[in-house]
Amino acid sequence: MGIVMASCATPTSPTGGPPDEKGPEIIRTEPETGTTNFRGESITLHFSEFVERSSLNQAIVIEPDIGISYNIDWGRKSAEVEFDSQIPDSTTLILTIDTDLTDTNNNGMSSPKKIAVSTGSEIDKGEIVGNVIDAATGERSEGKRILLYREPYDLTKKADYIASTDTSGHFQFSYLPQGKFKLFWVDDRNRNKIWDRQQERAQPFKKEFITLEKGGKDSLGTLFSTSVDTTKPTIQGVGLFSSNRMRMRFSEDITLSDSANIVITDTLGNEYSQVWPLYVQPNEPYILFAHSNDSLAPESSYSLTTTGIFDGSENSIADYTDSFTGSAQEDTTRQRIIKRNTVSGYYPGEPFEVTYAKPIDESVITDSLKIVEGDSLIESWPNVDTEQNILRINPDDQWKDGVAYEVRVWDPGVEDYRKFDPKIWHSSQMGSLNIMMEDSTLKNVRLRIENEESGFERDTLFTDQIEIDNLPPLSYKIMVYHDENTNGRWDYGQVEPYVKPEPYYIRKQVPVEKGLTGDLTIEFPN
């Protein structure tokens, strides 16, 4: 489809006043949607504000795809879409403006806008709707592209129609003719309305086909989209703040396993020094600070290897092939508290840990530690140890039930104490969840319950009903699927040849209250 821009410069709105956070709207079209016996050669769009003109190119979709190209002639707050050829007789043409359209402040449209005209005496009124939800987060997914083919179809060619989900994860195909249709979600990265099987992911709905009678309506239900990330994160740079302190930047957010290890090698590939991962920057989780056990000389070049460092999809770090030089600079990093190991709560035997900016070599940090246990101030807590930059405060066997604790830890960064009030999860604080299936006949139902902040997770297999006890009083994410083929994983289906996805359910923020049992009934969405 060819596009010619008649004007390029984008007018801007006046400055001043409160920030603009609302996207543009199409307030009027010429002709109006629903016009029949259309003999015109263009459709004019009138906007509620100045729009970013370059964004309209990405936003326009003309359907069905019958090879009509167009030009755009701009007014101040309007655009005329001029067709280069005649629309065939008895055809319902749909001009869709997708949510890629933005104003001059980069605010996008909240939902797509469709303008339909017919060159015949009737306009097609068929409709297919559905929803897309992220299977991992439970969030409604915006901007997901759904391809629709009318039989007979050829998946190697462009889709006849395309729809995108709005901010609520909802999509809608309107003004469809009667017929049989195949629809599926595609990660259409190059936006060519074709599923590139070598590079793009696709997932089917629970129905392979939908048949519409004249003016008929139907729903595809909910598709739970997954993202399969197999790309290994890379180390984009290694910087030295001193001969020992390192800053490593990764291509994406990372997490450290308990076995995380970094080894520095010399130019011949021989091991030179062990490196201690200190911490991942809390507000920049793609930055890792580390400490080399041996000094790195400024006249030498080094490389490194890593193990036990992963991205969010559990991909390990790609091999680092570059080199870096050492440093003679003295470490001027000020010792300070970075974080504690959790803010949600602790099991009775779990230690309280504080992460510092660099290895702890100042006795004032351990010597000044104070613990308030109930009404007693303990200035010499017996169970304290340090490991590199971690201050670990262990309970005396277990933290006492029914006793409040306050931990006073010295922070050299502010030259004062930081006070923490850890919550202890004793049995009296625990709660339970009673989970029941709406359809009690289903076998092999798998459930996963997790709380990301605390690191709590539990997996189980059940039928009909299960009670999960000994849960800390937190909010949980619950994912359930019917393991129909008993392979131990959720199968999201296949587009071609068609394989139906297994039933799936996700709910965020399921609360558990201390001493109580909550009820949750699971019904797989249509």
Secondary structure by P-SEA (a helix, b strand, c coil): cbbbbcccbbbbcccccccccbbbbbcccccccccccccccbbbbbbccccaaaaaaacccccccccccbbbbbcccccccccccccccccbbbbbbcccccccccccccbbbbbbbbccccccbbbbbbbbbcccccccccbbbbbbbcccccccccccbbbbbccccbbbbccccbbbbbbbbbcccccccccccccbbbbbccccbbbbccbbbbbcccccccccccbbbbbcccccccccbbbbbccccccccccbbbbbbcccccccbbbbbcccccccccbbbbbbcbbbbccccccccccccccccccccccccbbbbbbccccccccccccccccccccccbbbbbbccccccccccccccccccccccccccccccccccbbbbbccccccccbbbbbbbbbccccbbbbbbccccccccbbbbbbbbccccccbbbbbbbbccccbbbbbcccccccccccccbbbbbbbbccccccccccccccccbbbbcbbbbbccccccccbbbbbbbbbcc
